[in-house]
Amino acid sequence: RYGLNRYDGYSFKLYSKENGALNSSENILKISEDAEGNLWLFYKNQYSPTAYGDIPDGEVIENLDIFNPRTGRATPFDTYFEGKAPVKSAEVILPKSIIPGALPCISTNKGEVYLYDGAFKKIFEREGVLVRYISRDNSGDTWIGWWKSLACIDSLGTIKDEINLPDRICGIYPGPDGMLWLATLQGNDYLNFWSKADKENPIPFFLTRDGRPVEVALAGSFFFYRTQKGYWYVQMGGELNVFDEQGGWLYDFNTLIGDDYKTNFINYFEDDIRVWLATPAGLLKTSVARNNFRLIHQRNLGASDCRGTTEDPAGNIYFLNKALYRWNTRTQACEKLSDSYGAFALAYQDSLLWAGDYTTTSLGYELDLRNNKETLYEVTDPKAHLAYSILKTSRPGYWLAGLNQGLAYIDLKNKQVIPFKDYGRFAQLQTSQVNHIYKNNTGIWLATNNGVFLMNEQEVPIRHFTTASGDLPFDYIQHMHEDRDQYGVFWLATRGGGVIRWRPAPSAKQLSESRQFTTAEGLSNNFTYAVYEDDYGKLWIPSDKGLMWMDKYTYRLGILLMKDGLPHNEFNTTAHYQAKDGTLYFGGLGGLIAFHPRVFTGERENNTPLEFIACYLLEGDAENMTDKTELLQQTDAITIRPSDKFLELHFMLLDYDDSKRHRYSYQIEGYSDNWRIINENFLRITKLPYGNYTLRVRGKNTSNGWSNRMLSLKIKVLKPFYLQWWFIAVVITGIIGATLAAVQWRILKLKEDRERLEAEVQKRTRQIEKDKGIITSQAEALQELDKAKTRFFSNITHEFRTPLTLIIGPLEQILSEQPPPTILRRRVQGVLKNTRHILELVNQMLDLSKIESKRMQVEATRGDIIAYTQELA
């Protein structure tokens, strides 16, 4: 009632007179979308002139706005078209129209009908007629209804047919192959329905329940609508009932929606799979579809405990749901065969059924269908008392059974259990729970809680594949299926490890190849019970959270839950079987279901639109984020500055399903090639290096897999200012300027230093010249002094030598001529010695003068070194 609300499947946004420039915040009667994507808002006139009478679903409007979803602003109709429209908004009557594509269609109080597809096109005009109903069939013809008249108009505006009905028309609904359904109002009390084949007259069409026609009275609130798929929505006595294409009753929606919706349905809208109903209690989302799953059996009290399932040659299905049952696929009848409490394993052979049980005293029981005789098989080891799987061996009457601990043989001839003893070096198998046994040309494969064991044809274990050996990514294997098309490839169901695509190594010296699929890759749950392959390239996987399918080539995944028709989301161990005709049987807490995979082959590609619904940027030092949604819608690009903290993008898969079933993945091209899966419908990008990137976003619905649509957004992260070209240019210019300034300063400095140095040199030169004069004069004085010294020594030397020579001569003569007395001789010798010594000193002084005059020559003489040293001593 208040304003215009936008719903994106995740949240509502309100546009009103205050924030959206609407003509009014109340009484928007209908919304249509034109070819430009604008919304036409028709406002209800609460005071319609009585001259127009009662016009059910055809309203005289009060105002008409053209709303731009991108800008979030509305413009009045007359202002928007500025006189280019053929009518004024005051002349418009809003008919009830059912036209594929939902293009705006209006009629006027002048009997005119216009269709707008970018331009106004008049498709009908008749004076005095108030057109109340307009529809278009799949051939392109338009059907127009007013009062009790119905007209068919072709694309050229020519009336092809005109029919009169007994009562006033109140609904026109097109169908396939030229079919048309009509609703008329009998008086003011009852609704009548009609069907009209191409080129035929209308005939009565009846809604029925339990084979009897249903009378649709108009007491209190009433509503009726035929969907594009042919289902009838009819409100009777406050209850919203659904009828099928033939008019047969299907369901009372109020058993799902409760009594809150026993109210008026104000408006409706239909997309590809849903009908949306606007009510005073809120928006109601409905859908009607055939359930592809058939519920074979369900316990009336408490949860079902479906387990083993098998088949006989006639195609009858046997299953355990606490008791033992048979489902006759031909008569569709279910029959209880035994009240004995069966569990897990179930096998059939020659009118004998063998079922495991829960007791610790018996492994299971045998039921002979020929005489209904039951036989218990006692356990040989109380610890090994549960049979999970059975394989018929090459020995007649011998079955190999996988137990909760190890293996055993079931001897049908002697009605006993025989312990298995040939474990050899694989003692771990004896304490392992054998969940499934499968045989192929390689041998017998055992899926256990400790990996996979391989036995040869003689039923002797020969290999063990585990995580410890590097052959498996997960050890607890519940079931294994060999791929039909890819030789040597198995698909493994695990208890906690999802699903594994596994290629075992042919020898122990090699490692096996595997690829694991878990909730991280899109599984609903990692507890899976089985893998079965159909004829259409899909694998079917029951789990603790719904039934999954996987395309074995593309790995595309889908998840089916209770909303898709399952009686319960949780399945059970060993409760699975694939019949010879390809029908799959799965049991769980909701009972046993059956379906053939071909019913899912007609599913369409997932082309669900994916849109950005909001964009926020936390800029600089701002405390609150800035809304950039409008900018994003206009440019499909966003720019991030280095100072911005983060970018937050919100997106939504527009299938309007439960948002909890949506998952998304994104890739930032140019930063990382990896796709990252997220559960939220928003993404926060922080600390992205500068550069140009492309953000790509994908969305998936768990039921339909990934949408083929993909969002793309160009993101430009600016460089920091210090890496911008202008900053680098400024810095380079500054560096060059500073360098030039430094060079100039250095040149000036050198010039100043040179001038100062020259002055100092001149000063020093003058000082040197001055000092040189002083030194020269001093040198000359010293030379004169030296010469005087030399002359002095020469003179005094000569003066000393002559007397000494005169002294030495007489002394030598005295000693040589007549020997003197001994005492005199000693004295004369001493005087002579000293005199000679003085003469030598004088000669040395003379040599000094020769050295200074550079006239000294070396002269070799003989001498007595011993006497000389003694003399020194």
Sequence and secondary structure as in RCSB ss.txt:
>XXXX:A:sequence
RYGLNRYDGYSFKLYSKENGALNSSENILKISEDAEGNLWLFYKNQYSPTAYGDIPDGEVIENLDIFNPRTGRAT
PFDTYFEGKAPVKSAEVILPKSIIPGALPCISTNKGEVYLYDGAFKKIFEREGVLVRYISRDNSGDTWIGWWKSL
ACIDSLGTIKDEINLPDRICGIYPGPDGMLWLATLQGNDYLNFWSKADKENPIPFFLTRDGRPVEVALAGSFFFY
RTQKGYWYVQMGGELNVFDEQGGWLYDFNTLIGDDYKTNFINYFEDDIRVWLATPAGLLKTSVARNNFRLIHQRN
LGASDCRGTTEDPAGNIYFLNKALYRWNTRTQACEKLSDSYGAFALAYQDSLLWAGDYTTTSLGYELDLRNNKET
LYEVTDPKAHLAYSILKTSRPGYWLAGLNQGLAYIDLKNKQVIPFKDYGRFAQLQTSQVNHIYKNNTGIWLATNN
GVFLMNEQEVPIRHFTTASGDLPFDYIQHMHEDRDQYGVFWLATRGGGVIRWRPAPSAKQLSESRQFTTAEGLSN
NFTYAVYEDDYGKLWIPSDKGLMWMDKYTYRLGILLMKDGLPHNEFNTTAHYQAKDGTLYFGGLGGLIAFHPRVF
TGERENNTPLEFIACYLLEGDAENMTDKTELLQQTDAITIRPSDKFLELHFMLLDYDDSKRHRYSYQIEGYSDNW
RIINENFLRITKLPYGNYTLRVRGKNTSNGWSNRMLSLKIKVLKPFYLQWWFIAVVITGIIGATLAAVQWRILKL
KEDRERLEAEVQKRTRQIEKDKGIITSQAEALQELDKAKTRFFSNITHEFRTPLTLIIGPLEQILSEQPPPTILR
RRVQGVLKNTRHILELVNQMLDLSKIESKRMQVEATRGDIIAYTQELA
>XXXX:A:secstr
 BSEEEE SS EEEE HHHH  S SB EEEEEE TTS EEEEEE TT  GGG   TT EEEEEEEEEETTTTEEE
EHHHHHTT SSS GGGEEE EEE TT   EEEETTSEEEEESSSEEEEEE TT    EEEE TTS EEEEETTEE
EEE TTS EEEEEE SSEEEEEEE GGG EEEEEEETTTEEEEEEE TTS  EEE  EETTEE  EE SSS EEE
E TTS EEEEETTEEEEE TTSBEEEETHHHH GGG S   EEEE SS EEEEETTEEEEE     S EEEE  S
SS   EEEEEE TT  EEEEESSEEEEETTTTEEEEEE S EEEEEEEETTEEEEEES SSEEEEEEETTTTEEE
EEE SSTTS  EEEEEE SSTTEEEEEESSSEEEEETTTTEEEE    TT GGGGGS EEEEEE SS EEEEETT
EEEEE TTS EEEEE TTTTS S   EEEEEE SSSTT EEEEEBSS EEEEE  SSTTS  EEEEE GGGT S 
SBB   EE TTSEEEEEBSSSEEEEETTT  EEEE GGGT S S EEEEEEEE TTS EEEEETTEEEEE GGGG
TT       EEEEEEEEE TT SS EE HHHHHHHSEEEE TT  EEEEEEEETT S GGGEEEEEEEETT    
EEESSSEEEEES  SEEEEEEEEEEETTTEE S  EEEEEEE   GGGSHHHHHHHHHHHHHHHHHHHHHHHHHH
HHHHHHHHHHHHHHHHHHHHHHHHHHHHHHHHHHHHHHHHHHHHHHHHHHHHHHHHHHHHHHHHHHHS   HHHH
HHHHHHHHHHHHHHHHHHHHHHHHHHHTT          HHHHHHHH 
